[in-house]
């Protein structure tokens, strides 16, 4: 489980954050790949790419821990946020939307 010694009440929270969050290096890599300009972290493309990676990691976690309903709730919230961003991008710029869907390999 976790190698860090912490009180039991905080152990689950700590383990969840250690294993299911993107590291700074991973985020920087995703941001640099999908950014429109250098330092762009707020564009829909970057946000969708970050959500997609986090969704992928949470899905793996839930396959191992099927009864973790709080993580499942978080996953569903992330999926709906990503869907709203994708809908916005499709409405505002269909070409950017199509490019992003192809890059991320999303089924749409």
N, CA, C and O atoms as a Tinker XYZ file with bonds, in Angstrom:
   432  protein
     1  N      0.854000   -1.177000    0.000000    73     2
     2  CA     0.000000    0.000000    0.000000    64     1     3
     3  C      0.893000    1.231000    0.000000    63     2     4     5
     4  O      1.681000    1.392000   -0.931000    81     3
     5  N      0.812000    2.095000    0.981000    73     3     6
     6  CA     1.650000    3.294000    1.044000    64     5     7
     7  C      2.855000    3.031000    1.932000    63     6     8     9
     8  O      2.749000    2.330000    2.938000    81     7
     9  N      3.984000    3.584000    1.565000    73     7    10
    10  CA     5.189000    3.414000    2.359000    64     9    11
    11  C      5.338000    4.490000    3.422000    63    10    12    13
    12  O      6.244000    4.416000    4.253000    81    11
    13  N      4.470000    5.480000    3.408000    73    11    14
    14  CA     4.541000    6.586000    4.350000    64    13    15
    15  C      3.712000    6.238000    5.579000    63    14    16    17
    16  O      2.585000    5.757000    5.456000    81    15
    17  N      4.269000    6.481000    6.768000    73    15    18
    18  CA     3.541000    6.181000    8.003000    64    17    19
    19  C      2.710000    7.401000    8.395000    63    18    20    21
    20  O      3.247000    8.460000    8.718000    81    19
    21  N      1.395000    7.230000    8.359000    73    19    22
    22  CA     0.462000    8.299000    8.725000    64    21    23
    23  C     -0.683000    7.677000    9.504000    63    22    24    25
    24  O     -0.887000    6.465000    9.432000    81    23
    25  N     -1.434000    8.478000   10.244000    73    23    26
    26  CA    -2.593000    7.929000   10.952000    64    25    27
    27  C     -3.563000    7.274000    9.961000    63    26    28    29
    28  O     -3.658000    7.687000    8.805000    81    27
    29  N     -4.278000    6.251000   10.430000    73    27    30
    30  CA    -5.159000    5.478000    9.559000    64    29    31
    31  C     -6.180000    6.348000    8.839000    63    30    32    33
    32  O     -6.456000    6.124000    7.660000    81    31
    33  N     -6.747000    7.338000    9.529000    73    31    34
    34  CA    -7.786000    8.173000    8.925000    64    33    35
    35  C     -7.259000    8.916000    7.694000    63    34    36    37
    36  O     -8.014000    9.154000    6.752000    81    35
    37  N     -5.995000    9.278000    7.690000    73    35    38
    38  CA    -5.430000   10.021000    6.569000    64    37    39
    39  C     -4.779000    9.112000    5.527000    63    38    40    41
    40  O     -4.432000    9.576000    4.441000    81    39
    41  N     -4.609000    7.844000    5.835000    73    39    42
    42  CA    -3.875000    6.936000    4.955000    64    41    43
    43  C     -4.544000    6.778000    3.599000    63    42    44    45
    44  O     -3.870000    6.846000    2.570000    81    43
    45  N     -5.852000    6.571000    3.577000    73    43    46
    46  CA    -6.540000    6.379000    2.304000    64    45    47
    47  C     -6.463000    7.629000    1.443000    63    46    48    49
    48  O     -6.248000    7.550000    0.234000    81    47
    49  N     -6.638000    8.773000    2.068000    73    47    50
    50  CA    -6.573000   10.025000    1.327000    64    49    51
    51  C     -5.180000   10.218000    0.738000    63    50    52    53
    52  O     -5.044000   10.629000   -0.414000    81    51
    53  N     -4.150000    9.925000    1.518000    73    51    54
    54  CA    -2.773000   10.086000    1.064000    64    53    55
    55  C     -2.470000    9.135000   -0.083000    63    54    56    57
    56  O     -1.884000    9.539000   -1.088000    81    55
    57  N     -2.862000    7.886000    0.058000    73    55    58
    58  CA    -2.591000    6.902000   -0.993000    64    57    59
    59  C     -3.302000    7.282000   -2.283000    63    58    60    61
    60  O     -2.735000    7.137000   -3.366000    81    59
    61  N     -4.517000    7.760000   -2.183000    73    59    62
    62  CA    -5.265000    8.165000   -3.365000    64    61    63
    63  C     -4.522000    9.272000   -4.094000    63    62    64    65
    64  O     -4.369000    9.223000   -5.314000    81    63
    65  N     -4.055000   10.281000   -3.343000    73    63    66
    66  CA    -3.384000   11.408000   -3.972000    64    65    67
    67  C     -2.018000   11.023000   -4.526000    63    66    68    69
    68  O     -1.609000   11.538000   -5.566000    81    67
    69  N     -1.316000   10.139000   -3.858000    73    67    70
    70  CA     0.010000    9.747000   -4.328000    64    69    71
    71  C     -0.091000    8.976000   -5.637000    63    70    72    73
    72  O      0.721000    9.190000   -6.537000    81    71
    73  N     -1.066000    8.087000   -5.762000    73    71    74
    74  CA    -1.112000    7.209000   -6.918000    64    73    75
    75  C     -2.037000    7.670000   -8.031000    63    74    76    77
    76  O     -1.936000    7.147000   -9.141000    81    75
    77  N     -2.927000    8.616000   -7.796000    73    75    78
    78  CA    -3.916000    8.945000   -8.811000    64    77    79
    79  C     -3.866000   10.376000   -9.315000    63    78    80    81
    80  O     -4.753000   10.798000  -10.057000    81    79
    81  N     -2.866000   11.116000   -8.935000    73    79    82
    82  CA    -2.765000   12.476000   -9.451000    64    81    83
    83  C     -1.621000   12.549000  -10.447000    63    82    84    85
    84  O     -0.640000   11.811000  -10.355000    81    83
    85  N     -1.770000   13.443000  -11.385000    73    83    86
    86  CA    -0.696000   13.649000  -12.348000    64    85    87
    87  C      0.447000   14.386000  -11.669000    63    86    88    89
    88  O      0.223000   15.321000  -10.899000    81    87
    89  N      1.653000   13.970000  -11.950000    73    87    90
    90  CA     2.808000   14.685000  -11.413000    64    89    91
    91  C      3.018000   15.961000  -12.225000    63    90    92    93
    92  O      2.453000   16.124000  -13.307000    81    91
    93  N      3.821000   16.843000  -11.699000    73    91    94
    94  CA     4.104000   18.102000  -12.381000    64    93    95
    95  C      4.761000   17.846000  -13.734000    63    94    96    97
    96  O      4.459000   18.529000  -14.713000    81    95
    97  N      5.648000   16.873000  -13.791000    73    95    98
    98  CA     6.315000   16.552000  -15.057000    64    97    99
    99  C      5.318000   16.041000  -16.086000    63    98   100   101
   100  O      5.388000   16.406000  -17.260000    81    99
   101  N      4.391000   15.198000  -15.648000    73    99   102
   102  CA     3.375000   14.686000  -16.575000    64   101   103
   103  C      2.489000   15.813000  -17.088000    63   102   104   105
   104  O      2.175000   15.875000  -18.277000    81   103
   105  N      2.088000   16.706000  -16.181000    73   103   106
   106  CA     1.256000   17.836000  -16.589000    64   105   107
   107  C      1.995000   18.735000  -17.576000    63   106   108   109
   108  O      1.426000   19.156000  -18.582000    81   107
   109  N      3.270000   19.030000  -17.287000    73   107   110
   110  CA     4.054000   19.875000  -18.180000    64   109   111
   111  C      4.171000   19.256000  -19.567000    63   110   112   113
   112  O      4.106000   19.959000  -20.575000    81   111
   113  N      4.341000   17.947000  -19.611000    73   111   114
   114  CA     4.456000   17.251000  -20.890000    64   113   115
   115  C      3.152000   17.374000  -21.687000    63   114   116   117
   116  O      3.176000   17.661000  -22.884000    81   115
   117  N      2.029000   17.158000  -21.022000    73   115   118
   118  CA     0.722000   17.257000  -21.674000    64   117   119
   119  C      0.458000   18.690000  -22.124000    63   118   120   121
   120  O     -0.015000   18.921000  -23.237000    81   119
   121  N      0.765000   19.644000  -21.256000    73   119   122
   122  CA     0.536000   21.048000  -21.579000    64   121   123
   123  C      1.368000   21.465000  -22.784000    63   122   124   125
   124  O      0.855000   22.116000  -23.694000    81   123
   125  N      2.654000   21.093000  -22.800000    73   123   126
   126  CA     3.504000   21.502000  -23.916000    64   125   127
   127  C      3.057000   20.858000  -25.226000    63   126   128   129
   128  O      3.222000   21.448000  -26.294000    81   127
   129  N      2.496000   19.664000  -25.151000    73   127   130
   130  CA     2.043000   18.979000  -26.358000    64   129   131
   131  C      0.783000   19.612000  -26.944000    63   130   132   133
   132  O      0.639000   19.684000  -28.165000    81   131
   133  N     -0.130000   20.072000  -26.090000    73   131   134
   134  CA    -1.432000   20.544000  -26.559000    64   133   135
   135  C     -1.607000   22.064000  -26.509000    63   134   136   137
   136  O     -2.653000   22.569000  -26.917000    81   135
   137  N     -0.625000   22.790000  -26.026000    73   135   138
   138  CA    -0.756000   24.248000  -25.897000    64   137   139
   139  C     -0.711000   24.916000  -27.271000    63   138   140   141
   140  O      0.024000   24.490000  -28.162000    81   139
   141  N     -1.510000   25.968000  -27.422000    73   139   142
   142  CA    -1.507000   26.735000  -28.669000    64   141   143
   143  C     -0.279000   27.633000  -28.738000    63   142   144   145
   144  O      0.338000   27.773000  -29.794000    81   143
   145  N      0.070000   28.239000  -27.613000    73   143   146
   146  CA     1.275000   29.049000  -27.506000    64   145   147
   147  C      1.988000   28.650000  -26.223000    63   146   148   149
   148  O      1.402000   27.978000  -25.375000    81   147
   149  N      3.243000   29.056000  -26.072000    73   147   150
   150  CA     3.993000   28.689000  -24.870000    64   149   151
   151  C      3.327000   29.296000  -23.626000    63   150   152   153
   152  O      2.966000   30.473000  -23.614000    81   151
   153  N      3.176000   28.490000  -22.607000    73   151   154
   154  CA     2.569000   28.955000  -21.362000    64   153   155
   155  C      1.052000   28.882000  -21.356000    63   154   156   157
   156  O      0.417000   29.351000  -20.412000    81   155
   157  N      0.467000   28.308000  -22.385000    73   155   158
   158  CA    -0.986000   28.204000  -22.487000    64   157   159
   159  C     -1.469000   27.021000  -21.648000    63   158   160   161
   160  O     -1.200000   25.864000  -21.974000    81   159
   161  N     -2.181000   27.323000  -20.570000    73   159   162
   162  CA    -2.706000   26.243000  -19.729000    64   161   163
   163  C     -4.229000   26.267000  -19.650000    63   162   164   165
   164  O     -4.833000   25.351000  -19.090000    81   163
   165  N     -4.851000   27.293000  -20.197000    73   163   166
   166  CA    -6.293000   27.444000  -20.042000    64   165   167
   167  C     -7.101000   27.134000  -21.268000    63   166   168   169
   168  O     -8.331000   27.160000  -21.209000    81   167
   169  N     -6.463000   26.842000  -22.378000    73   167   170
   170  CA    -7.231000   26.561000  -23.591000    64   169   171
   171  C     -8.003000   25.254000  -23.428000    63   170   172   173
   172  O     -7.585000   24.376000  -22.673000    81   171
   173  N     -9.114000   25.124000  -24.125000    73   171   174
   174  CA    -9.904000   23.901000  -24.001000    64   173   175
   175  C     -9.108000   22.643000  -24.359000    63   174   176   177
   176  O     -9.314000   21.586000  -23.762000    81   175
   177  N     -8.206000   22.757000  -25.327000    73   175   178
   178  CA    -7.421000   21.595000  -25.727000    64   177   179
   179  C     -6.573000   21.072000  -24.568000    63   178   180   181
   180  O     -6.522000   19.869000  -24.315000    81   179
   181  N     -5.912000   21.991000  -23.872000    73   179   182
   182  CA    -5.058000   21.597000  -22.747000    64   181   183
   183  C     -5.902000   21.015000  -21.621000    63   182   184   185
   184  O     -5.557000   19.981000  -21.049000    81   183
   185  N     -7.005000   21.679000  -21.306000    73   183   186
   186  CA    -7.852000   21.198000  -20.220000    64   185   187
   187  C     -8.421000   19.808000  -20.520000    63   186   188   189
   188  O     -8.451000   18.947000  -19.641000    81   187
   189  N     -8.871000   19.589000  -21.756000    73   187   190
   190  CA    -9.422000   18.291000  -22.136000    64   189   191
   191  C     -8.334000   17.221000  -22.069000    63   190   192   193
   192  O     -8.584000   16.105000  -21.612000    81   191
   193  N     -7.131000   17.559000  -22.521000    73   191   194
   194  CA    -6.029000   16.590000  -22.478000    64   193   195
   195  C     -5.692000   16.208000  -21.032000    63   194   196   197
   196  O     -5.462000   15.036000  -20.734000    81   195
   197  N     -5.665000   17.194000  -20.142000    73   195   198
   198  CA    -5.386000   16.907000  -18.732000    64   197   199
   199  C     -6.491000   16.061000  -18.111000    63   198   200   201
   200  O     -6.215000   15.099000  -17.394000    81   199
   201  N     -7.749000   16.422000  -18.391000    73   199   202
   202  CA    -8.865000   15.631000  -17.874000    64   201   203
   203  C     -8.809000   14.202000  -18.408000    63   202   204   205
   204  O     -9.079000   13.253000  -17.672000    81   203
   205  N     -8.462000   14.048000  -19.679000    73   203   206
   206  CA    -8.414000   12.709000  -20.273000    64   205   207
   207  C     -7.382000   11.835000  -19.578000    63   206   208   209
   208  O     -7.637000   10.660000  -19.317000    81   207
   209  N     -6.230000   12.394000  -19.280000    73   207   210
   210  CA    -5.189000   11.619000  -18.600000    64   209   211
   211  C     -5.626000   11.251000  -17.178000    63   210   212   213
   212  O     -5.422000   10.121000  -16.733000    81   211
   213  N     -6.227000   12.212000  -16.474000    73   211   214
   214  CA    -6.697000   11.920000  -15.111000    64   213   215
   215  C     -7.823000   10.881000  -15.128000    63   214   216   217
   216  O     -7.887000   10.015000  -14.256000    81   215
   217  N     -8.704000   10.971000  -16.122000    73   215   218
   218  CA    -9.795000   10.002000  -16.254000    64   217   219
   219  C     -9.237000    8.608000  -16.489000    63   218   220   221
   220  O     -9.719000    7.629000  -15.920000    81   219
   221  N     -8.220000    8.530000  -17.330000    73   219   222
   222  CA    -7.587000    7.244000  -17.607000    64   221   223
   223  C     -6.994000    6.636000  -16.335000    63   222   224   225
   224  O     -7.150000    5.443000  -16.077000    81   223
   225  N     -6.312000    7.468000  -15.542000    73   223   226
   226  CA    -5.711000    6.969000  -14.301000    64   225   227
   227  C     -6.777000    6.547000  -13.288000    63   226   228   229
   228  O     -6.635000    5.525000  -12.616000    81   227
   229  N     -7.842000    7.342000  -13.187000    73   227   230
   230  CA    -8.911000    6.978000  -12.252000    64   229   231
   231  C     -9.625000    5.707000  -12.689000    63   230   232   233
   232  O    -10.021000    4.903000  -11.845000    81   231
   233  N     -9.794000    5.514000  -13.981000    73   231   234
   234  CA   -10.441000    4.298000  -14.476000    64   233   235
   235  C     -9.611000    3.075000  -14.098000    63   234   236   237
   236  O    -10.166000    2.050000  -13.703000    81   235
   237  N     -8.288000    3.175000  -14.215000    73   235   238
   238  CA    -7.420000    2.072000  -13.803000    64   237   239
   239  C     -7.573000    1.802000  -12.299000    63   238   240   241
   240  O     -7.646000    0.652000  -11.865000    81   239
   241  N     -7.620000    2.881000  -11.522000    73   239   242
   242  CA    -7.783000    2.747000  -10.071000    64   241   243
   243  C     -9.095000    2.040000   -9.745000    63   242   244   245
   244  O     -9.136000    1.169000   -8.876000    81   243
   245  N    -10.165000    2.416000  -10.442000    73   243   246
   246  CA   -11.474000    1.839000  -10.146000    64   245   247
   247  C    -11.581000    0.378000  -10.589000    63   246   248   249
   248  O    -12.386000   -0.372000  -10.038000    81   247
   249  N    -10.793000   -0.031000  -11.563000    73   247   250
   250  CA   -10.796000   -1.441000  -11.933000    64   249   251
   251  C    -10.216000   -2.286000  -10.808000    63   250   252   253
   252  O    -10.638000   -3.420000  -10.578000    81   251
   253  N     -9.239000   -1.710000  -10.111000    73   251   254
   254  CA    -8.615000   -2.420000   -9.002000    64   253   255
   255  C     -9.449000   -2.302000   -7.724000    63   254   256   257
   256  O     -9.541000   -3.254000   -6.949000    81   255
   257  N    -10.054000   -1.133000   -7.508000    73   255   258
   258  CA   -10.825000   -0.857000   -6.287000    64   257   259
   259  C    -12.272000   -0.554000   -6.680000    63   258   260   261
   260  O    -12.685000    0.605000   -6.713000    81   259
   261  N    -13.024000   -1.591000   -6.973000    73   259   262
   262  CA   -14.373000   -1.442000   -7.521000    64   261   263
   263  C    -15.358000   -0.777000   -6.569000    63   262   264   265
   264  O    -16.339000   -0.183000   -7.017000    81   263
   265  N    -15.117000   -0.866000   -5.260000    73   263   266
   266  CA   -16.070000   -0.314000   -4.292000    64   265   267
   267  C    -15.738000    1.110000   -3.854000    63   266   268   269
   268  O    -16.356000    1.625000   -2.923000    81   267
   269  N    -14.790000    1.741000   -4.498000    73   267   270
   270  CA   -14.382000    3.100000   -4.140000    64   269   271
   271  C    -15.343000    4.092000   -4.792000    63   270   272   273
   272  O    -15.071000    4.628000   -5.867000    81   271
   273  N    -16.468000    4.325000   -4.123000    73   271   274
   274  CA   -17.517000    5.151000   -4.712000    64   273   275
   275  C    -17.178000    6.630000   -4.746000    63   274   276   277
   276  O    -17.674000    7.342000   -5.619000    81   275
   277  N    -16.356000    7.118000   -3.835000    73   275   278
   278  CA   -15.997000    8.533000   -3.870000    64   277   279
   279  C    -15.124000    8.829000   -5.092000    63   278   280   281
   280  O    -15.261000    9.889000   -5.705000    81   279
   281  N    -14.240000    7.917000   -5.448000    73   279   282
   282  CA   -13.438000    8.089000   -6.662000    64   281   283
   283  C    -14.314000    7.988000   -7.897000    63   282   284   285
   284  O    -14.092000    8.694000   -8.881000    81   283
   285  N    -15.314000    7.109000   -7.849000    73   283   286
   286  CA   -16.240000    6.971000   -8.974000    64   285   287
   287  C    -17.006000    8.268000   -9.202000    63   286   288   289
   288  O    -17.225000    8.676000  -10.343000    81   287
   289  N    -17.412000    8.915000   -8.107000    73   287   290
   290  CA   -18.104000   10.193000   -8.213000    64   289   291
   291  C    -17.187000   11.241000   -8.843000    63   290   292   293
   292  O    -17.611000   11.997000   -9.716000    81   291
   293  N    -15.937000   11.282000   -8.401000    73   291   294
   294  CA   -14.975000   12.210000   -8.982000    64   293   295
   295  C    -14.748000   11.943000  -10.453000    63   294   296   297
   296  O    -14.609000   12.874000  -11.245000    81   295
   297  N    -14.711000   10.664000  -10.823000    73   295   298
   298  CA   -14.541000   10.297000  -12.222000    64   297   299
   299  C    -15.705000   10.799000  -13.066000    63   298   300   301
   300  O    -15.504000   11.353000  -14.147000    81   299
   301  N    -16.909000   10.604000  -12.571000    73   299   302
   302  CA   -18.083000   11.059000  -13.318000    64   301   303
   303  C    -18.102000   12.576000  -13.479000    63   302   304   305
   304  O    -18.511000   13.085000  -14.523000    81   303
   305  N    -17.663000   13.301000  -12.450000    73   303   306
   306  CA   -17.588000   14.759000  -12.548000    64   305   307
   307  C    -16.560000   15.177000  -13.592000    63   306   308   309
   308  O    -16.802000   16.101000  -14.368000    81   307
   309  N    -15.410000   14.498000  -13.613000    73   307   310
   310  CA   -14.384000   14.826000  -14.608000    64   309   311
   311  C    -14.867000   14.542000  -16.018000    63   310   312   313
   312  O    -14.616000   15.323000  -16.936000    81   311
   313  N    -15.561000   13.425000  -16.192000    73   311   314
   314  CA   -16.077000   13.076000  -17.513000    64   313   315
   315  C    -17.068000   14.138000  -17.993000    63   314   316   317
   316  O    -17.053000   14.523000  -19.162000    81   315
   317  N    -17.929000   14.608000  -17.089000    73   315   318
   318  CA   -18.910000   15.612000  -17.508000    64   317   319
   319  C    -18.248000   16.963000  -17.795000    63   318   320   321
   320  O    -18.676000   17.673000  -18.705000    81   319
   321  N    -17.210000   17.329000  -17.032000    73   319   322
   322  CA   -16.477000   18.558000  -17.331000    64   321   323
   323  C    -15.800000   18.466000  -18.686000    63   322   324   325
   324  O    -15.829000   19.412000  -19.474000    81   323
   325  N    -15.187000   17.309000  -18.954000    73   323   326
   326  CA   -14.527000   17.125000  -20.248000    64   325   327
   327  C    -15.539000   17.199000  -21.379000    63   326   328   329
   328  O    -15.251000   17.780000  -22.425000    81   327
   329  N    -16.718000   16.620000  -21.186000    73   327   330
   330  CA   -17.753000   16.659000  -22.215000    64   329   331
   331  C    -18.211000   18.088000  -22.484000    63   330   332   333
   332  O    -18.411000   18.472000  -23.636000    81   331
   333  N    -18.379000   18.878000  -21.418000    73   331   334
   334  CA   -18.779000   20.280000  -21.609000    64   333   335
   335  C    -17.719000   21.046000  -22.384000    63   334   336   337
   336  O    -18.042000   21.833000  -23.273000    81   335
   337  N    -16.447000   20.815000  -22.047000    73   335   338
   338  CA   -15.366000   21.488000  -22.773000    64   337   339
   339  C    -15.330000   21.053000  -24.238000    63   338   340   341
   340  O    -15.119000   21.878000  -25.127000    81   339
   341  N    -15.533000   19.769000  -24.488000    73   339   342
   342  CA   -15.549000   19.280000  -25.869000    64   341   343
   343  C    -16.730000   19.851000  -26.646000    63   342   344   345
   344  O    -16.589000   20.197000  -27.819000    81   343
   345  N    -17.888000   19.952000  -26.008000    73   343   346
   346  CA   -19.056000   20.550000  -26.664000    64   345   347
   347  C    -18.791000   22.014000  -27.011000    63   346   348   349
   348  O    -19.133000   22.474000  -28.100000    81   347
   349  N    -18.177000   22.739000  -26.074000    73   347   350
   350  CA   -17.822000   24.138000  -26.321000    64   349   351
   351  C    -16.865000   24.240000  -27.504000    63   350   352   353
   352  O    -17.064000   25.060000  -28.400000    81   351
   353  N    -15.836000   23.414000  -27.506000    73   351   354
   354  CA   -14.836000   23.464000  -28.564000    64   353   355
   355  C    -15.456000   23.098000  -29.913000    63   354   356   357
   356  O    -15.127000   23.712000  -30.928000    81   355
   357  N    -16.334000   22.121000  -29.935000    73   355   358
   358  CA   -16.992000   21.737000  -31.183000    64   357   359
   359  C    -17.862000   22.879000  -31.712000    63   358   360   361
   360  O    -17.929000   23.108000  -32.920000    81   359
   361  N    -18.516000   23.583000  -30.813000    73   359   362
   362  CA   -19.384000   24.697000  -31.206000    64   361   363
   363  C    -18.568000   25.877000  -31.727000    63   362   364   365
   364  O    -18.944000   26.501000  -32.719000    81   363
   365  N    -17.444000   26.188000  -31.057000    73   363   366
   366  CA   -16.659000   27.374000  -31.399000    64   365   367
   367  C    -15.663000   27.143000  -32.536000    63   366   368   369
   368  O    -15.453000   28.027000  -33.367000    81   367
   369  N    -15.053000   25.964000  -32.574000    73   367   370
   370  CA   -14.028000   25.693000  -33.582000    64   369   371
   371  C    -14.011000   24.201000  -33.937000    63   370   372   373
   372  O    -13.271000   23.427000  -33.331000    81   371
   373  N    -14.818000   23.807000  -34.906000    73   371   374
   374  CA   -14.893000   22.391000  -35.268000    64   373   375
   375  C    -13.559000   21.797000  -35.734000    63   374   376   377
   376  O    -13.307000   20.610000  -35.524000    81   375
   377  N    -12.712000   22.602000  -36.358000    73   375   378
   378  CA   -11.429000   22.063000  -36.825000    64   377   379
   379  C    -10.520000   21.721000  -35.642000    63   378   380   381
   380  O     -9.890000   20.663000  -35.633000    81   379
   381  N    -10.448000   22.609000  -34.643000    73   379   382
   382  CA    -9.649000   22.334000  -33.444000    64   381   383
   383  C    -10.219000   21.130000  -32.705000    63   382   384   385
   384  O     -9.470000   20.313000  -32.168000    81   383
   385  N    -11.537000   21.020000  -32.677000    73   383   386
   386  CA   -12.211000   19.899000  -32.028000    64   385   387
   387  C    -11.821000   18.580000  -32.703000    63   386   388   389
   388  O    -11.443000   17.623000  -32.029000    81   387
   389  N    -11.915000   18.537000  -34.023000    73   387   390
   390  CA   -11.599000   17.313000  -34.761000    64   389   391
   391  C    -10.131000   16.922000  -34.559000    63   390   392   393
   392  O     -9.814000   15.743000  -34.401000    81   391
   393  N     -9.247000   17.911000  -34.565000    73   391   394
   394  CA    -7.825000   17.644000  -34.364000    64   393   395
   395  C     -7.572000   17.052000  -32.977000    63   394   396   397
   396  O     -6.814000   16.093000  -32.833000    81   395
   397  N     -8.213000   17.632000  -31.958000    73   395   398
   398  CA    -8.023000   17.163000  -30.584000    64   397   399
   399  C     -8.568000   15.744000  -30.401000    63   398   400   401
   400  O     -7.920000   14.909000  -29.770000    81   399
   401  N     -9.733000   15.472000  -30.938000    73   399   402
   402  CA   -10.334000   14.141000  -30.840000    64   401   403
   403  C     -9.405000   13.108000  -31.462000    63   402   404   405
   404  O     -9.223000   12.016000  -30.924000    81   403
   405  N     -8.818000   13.466000  -32.601000    73   403   406
   406  CA    -7.911000   12.544000  -33.283000    64   405   407
   407  C     -6.643000   12.323000  -32.475000    63   406   408   409
   408  O     -6.169000   11.193000  -32.362000    81   407
   409  N     -6.082000   13.403000  -31.906000    73   407   410
   410  CA    -4.840000   13.298000  -31.113000    64   409   411
   411  C     -5.051000   12.454000  -29.858000    63   410   412   413
   412  O     -4.209000   11.626000  -29.511000    81   411
   413  N     -6.170000   12.668000  -29.184000    73   411   414
   414  CA    -6.419000   11.970000  -27.916000    64   413   415
   415  C     -7.010000   10.583000  -28.112000    63   414   416   417
   416  O     -7.013000    9.769000  -27.188000    81   415
   417  N     -7.508000   10.312000  -29.308000    73   415   418
   418  CA    -8.108000    9.007000  -29.574000    64   417   419
   419  C     -9.433000    8.823000  -28.875000    63   418   420   421
   420  O     -9.782000    7.708000  -28.489000    81   419
   421  N    -10.179000    9.905000  -28.706000    73   419   422
   422  CA   -11.501000    9.805000  -28.074000    64   421   423
   423  C    -12.517000    9.348000  -29.100000    63   422   424   425
   424  O    -12.394000    9.657000  -30.286000    81   423
   425  N    -13.507000    8.621000  -28.654000    73   423   426
   426  CA   -14.545000    8.103000  -29.553000    64   425   427
   427  C    -15.651000    9.136000  -29.710000    63   426   428   429
   428  O    -16.528000    9.239000  -28.852000    81   427
   429  N    -15.620000    9.881000  -30.768000    73   427   430
   430  CA   -16.707000   10.821000  -31.055000    64   429   431
   431  C    -16.836000   10.995000  -32.519000    63   430   432
   432  O    -17.695000   11.748000  -32.978000    81   431
